[in-house]
Amino acid sequence: MRIYANLIINYYFCINFCAMVERQIKNSLKHYLEKFPVVLLTGPRQSGKSTLLKHSFPDYDYVSLEEPDIRLLAETDPRGFLANYPRETIIDEAQYVPQLFSYIQSITDKENSVGRFILSGSQNFLLMQSITQSLAGRAAILKLLPFSYSELNNASLAPETINKSLFTGGYPRIYDKQILPNEFYPNYIQTYVERDVRLLRNITDISLFIRFVKLCAGRIGQILNIASLANECGINVITANAWLSVLETSYIAFQLKPYHNNYNKRLVKSPKLYFYDTGLACSLLGIENENQLQTHYFRGELFENWIISECLKNSYAVGKEPSIYFWRDSNGVEIDLLIEKGGELSAIEIKSGSTMNTDFFKNLLLWQKFSAMPNDNLTVVYGGEQSYQTKNGKFLSWKEWTSQNSDVK
């Protein structure tokens, strides 16, 4: 009886939790379901895709190809499998049976309807390969990342301090089940390696791959030097590139490209490396609690990563690929973040300190000479609580940055 009662309590807590945290991408999902026969929702494992779809579209039938018997049926008899779903249907973990996509194309072409299928999965490469081959022009593609700060804040669940935000990250299960970050992330990495990495690449030495992931975390915010990374890990450059591709495909890490306009011929042309979630990065760096971050040598890079990943989350939530870059010349003059929006550029310097300093505008003003950009597009985002306007540009607190950029496009 007690077990039954606990199941009921857990069920209703899950429903209430889903209703509590409104995912910003839901409106984009509904919009594209009115325009396309198929909508694909992809993103990292455990970012909340299944929960969002079940909660937001209760009128859709739901099937998961994660279940071995269901997957076998779909593989051996795809036409018969789909015949079981004659109405609007969510197919979760769709990447496991890519041969379904051709049959889905046939169904949607015949019915000539919109919103017929929602496909979801965490293997972006496998999904995109299938979409390109079978559903090009018929499918809208959306990406769901872990909770953004603004989503948590709207639900009154946001961490109170920037250090806690950096350490906790945004994976929904941490907030839903109240799991400590230093308990969640090591298990997440192990599950990720066992399930996702083995599916994408035939990696025999898992411990070496995990070492590679940790070395990548130690290069957050740095110019990516593949040869150096490969050498330190003890692998060749070809393997390092392949493994980095795995991290990007499975939404663990991403590369921030340098800005392409030639304001100075001696520009750095290599990308910088970041992680989608700072909580995961903290775990890989061996950070065990938020208090360590106060004096940790990597705090500045993690703060920079957090600001940029929030920009990504907010952009993906409105169904847009963000136009974001960094800029650096051979003399070391660097702009941490450039956002291109509506044909205009905004330049952002990112500083983790909680004290404002007008020297933070130094690189912004140097870059302004090359670009002729007005001062009102120069911003320093910092780790303090107050925002101020100065003659050189704006100081924005980390909290205000998240609220002002919740609609980055």
NUROVEX-528978 format. One line per 4 residues: number of its first residue (from 1); their letters; for each residue x, y, z of C-alpha. Coordinates in nm, 3 decimals, decimal comma. Last residue first. Layout:
NUM) A) X:Y:Z  ...
This chain:
409) KVDS) 1,747:3,535:-3,266  1,804:3,609:-2,897  1,465:3,610:-2,721  1,571:3,529:-2,363
405) NQST) 1,855:3,777:-2,408  1,736:4,060:-2,183  1,635:3,823:-1,901  1,961:3,625:-1,910
401) WEKW) 2,175:3,938:-1,927  1,983:4,087:-1,635  2,088:3,798:-1,414  2,454:3,812:-1,519
397) SLFK) 2,463:4,182:-1,436  2,497:4,415:-1,733  2,750:4,698:-1,753  2,661:4,903:-2,058
393) GNKT) 2,868:5,113:-2,297  3,157:5,359:-2,310  2,979:5,660:-2,158  2,843:5,434:-1,885
389) QYSQ) 2,506:5,261:-1,825  2,477:5,050:-1,513  2,353:4,705:-1,408  2,375:4,570:-1,052
385) EGGY) 2,422:4,214:-0,923  2,782:4,134:-1,011  2,930:3,850:-1,215  2,985:4,055:-1,530
381) VVTL) 2,840:4,117:-1,875  3,024:4,407:-2,038  2,833:4,555:-2,329  2,911:4,761:-2,640
377) NDNP) 2,617:4,804:-2,881  2,525:5,147:-2,742  2,880:5,257:-2,815  2,832:5,259:-3,193
373) MASF) 3,022:5,012:-3,416  3,292:5,151:-3,643  3,426:4,794:-3,689  3,801:4,842:-3,655
369) KQWL) 3,780:5,129:-3,408  3,510:4,943:-3,216  3,751:4,656:-3,162  3,980:4,883:-2,963
365) LLNK) 3,682:5,012:-2,764  3,566:4,660:-2,682  3,919:4,560:-2,586  3,940:4,838:-2,325
361) FFDT) 3,582:4,818:-2,200  3,677:4,603:-1,899  3,909:4,886:-1,793  3,594:5,065:-1,670
357) NMTS) 3,586:4,824:-1,375  3,273:4,682:-1,217  3,314:4,445:-0,922  3,149:4,101:-0,915
353) GSKI) 3,423:3,932:-1,119  3,328:3,678:-1,385  3,398:3,907:-1,680  3,246:3,863:-2,026
349) EIAS) 3,301:4,128:-2,295  3,009:4,154:-2,533  2,995:4,306:-2,882  2,659:4,353:-3,054
345) LEGG) 2,649:4,334:-3,431  2,372:4,452:-3,660  2,214:4,288:-3,967  1,901:4,195:-3,774
341) KEIL) 2,103:4,013:-3,512  2,470:3,925:-3,512  2,599:3,852:-3,165  2,971:3,887:-3,095
337) LDIE) 3,114:3,724:-2,783  3,448:3,720:-2,603  3,607:4,008:-2,791  3,984:3,964:-2,807
333) VGNS) 4,295:4,174:-2,857  4,574:3,918:-2,833  4,811:4,080:-3,082  4,728:3,819:-3,346
329) DRWF) 4,365:3,930:-3,353  4,067:3,786:-3,171  3,693:3,788:-3,239  3,425:3,560:-3,097
325) YISP) 3,111:3,443:-3,274  2,733:3,416:-3,249  2,468:3,392:-3,519  2,228:3,167:-3,330
321) EKGV) 2,037:2,898:-3,519  1,673:2,981:-3,459  1,372:2,782:-3,338  1,268:3,022:-3,064
317) AYSN) 1,406:2,798:-2,789  1,722:2,742:-2,995  1,811:3,109:-2,949  1,752:3,108:-2,575
313) KLCE) 1,957:2,795:-2,525  2,245:2,923:-2,737  2,266:3,255:-2,550  2,257:3,067:-2,221
309) SIIW) 2,551:2,861:-2,353  2,747:3,182:-2,413  2,690:3,319:-2,061  2,766:2,982:-1,900
305) NEFL) 3,089:2,932:-2,099  3,215:3,276:-1,993  3,137:3,189:-1,632  3,317:2,856:-1,672
301) EGRF) 3,621:3,031:-1,822  3,635:3,282:-1,537  3,594:3,013:-1,270  3,884:2,804:-1,395
297) YHTQ) 4,137:2,905:-1,127  3,887:2,815:-0,856  3,851:3,071:-0,578  3,474:3,107:-0,555
293) LQNE) 3,423:2,791:-0,756  3,519:2,567:-0,467  3,212:2,688:-0,279  2,986:2,540:-0,549
289) NEIG) 3,085:2,184:-0,464  3,293:1,894:-0,594  3,486:2,047:-0,884  3,673:1,760:-1,051
285) LLSC) 3,704:1,928:-1,390  3,467:1,673:-1,545  3,210:1,755:-1,278  3,243:2,128:-1,342
281) ALGT) 3,197:2,067:-1,717  2,874:1,874:-1,654  2,743:2,158:-1,441  2,860:2,404:-1,707
277) DYFY) 2,627:2,261:-1,971  2,662:2,301:-2,349  3,039:2,282:-2,324  3,280:2,522:-2,493
273) LKPS) 3,573:2,510:-2,737  3,711:2,806:-2,930  3,747:2,809:-3,308  4,066:2,861:-3,515
269) KVLR) 4,099:3,162:-3,745  4,290:3,406:-3,526  4,308:3,729:-3,723  4,609:3,895:-3,883
265) KNYN) 4,423:4,051:-4,174  4,236:4,292:-3,948  3,876:4,401:-3,990  3,832:4,101:-4,219
261) NHYP) 3,479:3,992:-4,144  3,472:3,622:-4,044  3,405:3,629:-3,670  3,576:3,334:-3,504
257) KLQF) 3,368:3,016:-3,461  3,243:2,890:-3,126  3,281:2,512:-3,113  3,039:2,289:-2,926
253) AIYS) 3,050:2,031:-2,650  2,821:1,766:-2,499  2,542:1,783:-2,755  2,569:1,425:-2,886
249) TELV) 2,694:1,531:-3,229  2,938:1,780:-3,077  3,099:1,528:-2,842  3,113:1,266:-3,121
245) SLWA) 3,276:1,521:-3,355  3,541:1,578:-3,090  3,603:1,205:-3,092  3,655:1,202:-3,468
241) NATI) 3,885:1,505:-3,458  4,090:1,347:-3,180  4,107:1,018:-3,371  4,243:1,191:-3,682
237) VNIG) 4,487:1,391:-3,469  4,644:1,081:-3,317  4,592:0,965:-2,960  4,796:1,002:-2,640
233) CENA) 4,559:1,241:-2,464  4,818:1,516:-2,438  4,921:1,468:-2,802  4,562:1,472:-2,928
229) LSAI) 4,482:1,795:-2,744  4,802:1,961:-2,869  4,730:1,858:-3,229  4,366:1,970:-3,202
225) NLIQ) 4,451:2,321:-3,085  4,120:2,487:-3,002  4,157:2,847:-2,891  4,059:2,844:-2,526
221) GIRG) 3,723:2,914:-2,363  3,694:2,562:-2,223  4,022:2,375:-2,264  4,013:2,180:-1,937
217) ACLK) 3,673:2,045:-2,033  3,833:1,906:-2,349  4,092:1,727:-2,134  3,807:1,572:-1,936
213) VFRI) 3,642:1,448:-2,257  3,972:1,297:-2,373  4,018:1,119:-2,040  3,668:0,978:-2,085
209) FLSI) 3,775:0,850:-2,429  4,083:0,688:-2,279  3,871:0,514:-2,016  3,637:0,388:-2,291
205) DTIN) 3,915:0,212:-2,483  3,719:0,023:-2,751  3,554:0,315:-2,926  3,351:0,189:-3,222
201) RLLR) 3,181:0,521:-3,282  2,825:0,653:-3,284  2,639:0,380:-3,099  2,925:0,320:-2,857
197) VDRE) 2,925:0,691:-2,776  2,554:0,707:-2,705  2,481:0,418:-2,471  2,791:0,331:-2,266
193) VYTQ) 2,955:0,672:-2,290  2,640:0,867:-2,209  2,553:0,634:-1,923  2,898:0,679:-1,768
189) IYNP) 2,886:1,055:-1,822  2,539:1,078:-1,666  2,652:0,872:-1,368  2,940:1,112:-1,303
185) YFEN) 2,695:1,404:-1,357  2,414:1,312:-1,116  2,592:1,249:-0,786  2,814:1,559:-0,793
181) PLIQ) 2,511:1,757:-0,911  2,305:1,650:-0,607  1,976:1,495:-0,710  1,654:1,679:-0,628
177) KDYI) 1,444:1,442:-0,841  1,292:1,710:-1,065  1,567:1,969:-1,024  1,860:1,738:-1,098
173) RPYG) 1,647:1,548:-1,350  1,599:1,865:-1,556  1,966:1,912:-1,654  2,049:2,280:-1,615
169) GTFL) 2,388:2,321:-1,453  2,438:2,285:-1,078  2,794:2,414:-1,053  2,764:2,720:-1,276
165) SKNI) 2,424:2,813:-1,135  2,548:2,768:-0,777  2,843:2,995:-0,849  2,611:3,252:-1,010
161) TEPA) 2,402:3,271:-0,696  2,037:3,213:-0,609  1,986:2,901:-0,819  1,673:2,928:-1,035
157) LSAN) 1,367:2,729:-0,925  1,108:3,009:-0,911  0,942:2,866:-1,227  1,018:3,180:-1,428
153) NLES) 1,372:3,167:-1,289  1,420:2,810:-1,404  1,313:2,895:-1,757  1,524:3,215:-1,749
149) YSFP) 1,830:3,021:-1,633  1,799:2,785:-1,926  1,698:2,425:-1,864  1,886:2,160:-2,059
145) LLKL) 1,900:2,191:-2,440  1,612:2,129:-2,680  1,689:2,160:-3,049  1,429:2,207:-3,323
141) IAAR) 1,417:2,074:-3,680  1,125:2,126:-3,918  1,054:1,833:-4,148  0,911:1,796:-4,499
137) GALS) 1,177:1,982:-4,697  1,423:1,696:-4,658  1,241:1,396:-4,512  1,416:1,091:-4,658
133) QTIS) 1,792:1,133:-4,701  1,842:1,459:-4,517  1,614:1,351:-4,231  1,795:1,019:-4,199
129) QMLL) 2,138:1,182:-4,181  2,002:1,445:-3,943  1,875:1,177:-3,706  2,196:0,975:-3,709
125) FNQS) 2,410:1,284:-3,654  2,184:1,436:-3,388  2,169:1,130:-3,168  1,949:1,239:-2,878
121) GSLI) 1,609:1,161:-3,021  1,267:1,295:-3,109  1,022:1,259:-3,394  0,688:1,440:-3,392
117) FRGV) 0,459:1,309:-3,664  0,141:1,425:-3,838  0,164:1,799:-3,760  0,062:1,896:-4,111
113) SNEK) -0,136:1,699:-4,368  -0,078:1,587:-4,728  -0,203:1,236:-4,644  -0,010:1,065:-4,923
109) DTIS) 0,305:1,272:-4,883  0,293:1,229:-4,504  0,258:0,851:-4,530  0,531:0,807:-4,792
105) QIYS) 0,773:1,024:-4,598  0,699:0,826:-4,282  0,784:0,511:-4,476  1,119:0,658:-4,578
101) FLQP) 1,185:0,765:-4,219  1,120:0,424:-4,069  1,450:0,294:-4,209  1,627:0,509:-3,948
97) VYQA) 1,526:0,273:-3,664  1,733:0,368:-3,357  1,734:0,737:-3,452  1,365:0,766:-3,361
93) EDII) 1,439:0,780:-2,988  1,074:0,885:-2,936  0,807:0,856:-3,204  0,523:1,098:-3,124
89) TERP) 0,208:1,030:-3,324  -0,084:1,210:-3,485  -0,323:0,946:-3,623  -0,299:0,608:-3,797
85) YNAL) -0,043:0,471:-3,548  -0,061:0,091:-3,562  -0,006:0,108:-3,939  0,338:0,250:-3,854
81) FGRP) 0,452:-0,089:-3,721  0,307:-0,278:-4,019  0,504:-0,062:-4,262  0,820:-0,084:-4,054
77) DTEA) 0,806:-0,466:-4,025  1,143:-0,600:-3,911  1,292:-0,280:-3,775  0,973:-0,137:-3,621
73) LLRI) 0,891:-0,471:-3,457  1,245:-0,501:-3,322  1,226:-0,148:-3,180  0,902:-0,226:-2,998
69) DPEE) 1,061:-0,537:-2,848  1,379:-0,352:-2,748  1,212:-0,049:-2,582  1,413:0,259:-2,678
65) LSVY) 1,192:0,290:-2,985  0,944:0,486:-2,776  0,579:0,522:-2,876  0,331:0,803:-2,806
61) DYDP) -0,011:0,877:-2,956  -0,075:1,250:-2,971  -0,362:1,409:-2,779  -0,141:1,468:-2,474
57) FSHK) 0,083:1,705:-2,671  0,255:1,936:-2,421  0,305:1,688:-2,138  0,416:1,392:-2,346
53) LLTS) 0,634:1,611:-2,568  0,802:1,799:-2,283  0,867:1,484:-2,081  1,018:1,306:-2,379
49) KGSQ) 1,248:1,596:-2,467  1,361:1,683:-2,114  1,736:1,734:-2,159  1,794:1,375:-2,047
45) RPGT) 2,008:1,284:-2,350  2,127:1,588:-2,541  1,909:1,755:-2,805  1,669:1,671:-3,087
41) LLVV) 1,309:1,753:-3,164  1,210:1,671:-3,522  0,882:1,807:-3,655  0,705:1,626:-3,938
37) PFKE) 0,408:1,728:-4,156  0,522:2,091:-4,149  0,347:2,428:-4,100  0,104:2,389:-3,808
33) LYHK) 0,346:2,159:-3,629  0,604:2,433:-3,675  0,413:2,678:-3,457  0,332:2,423:-3,188
29) LSNK) 0,698:2,329:-3,153  0,802:2,695:-3,150  0,554:2,765:-2,869  0,694:2,473:-2,669
25) IQRE) 1,055:2,595:-2,703  1,028:2,817:-2,396  0,985:2,518:-2,167  0,747:2,604:-1,885
21) VMAC) 0,886:2,464:-1,562  0,596:2,432:-1,317  0,369:2,226:-1,541  0,635:1,959:-1,579
17) FNIC) 0,704:1,970:-1,204  0,334:1,934:-1,127  0,306:1,628:-1,351  0,625:1,479:-1,200
13) FYYN) 0,500:1,548:-0,847  0,170:1,383:-0,941  0,346:1,066:-1,051  0,582:1,063:-0,754
9) IILN) 0,291:1,093:-0,511  0,099:0,816:-0,688  0,404:0,590:-0,688  0,459:0,664:-0,319
5) AYIR) 0,099:0,565:-0,241  0,141:0,235:-0,429  0,462:0,161:-0,239  0,284:0,236:0,090
1) M) 0,000:0,000:0,000
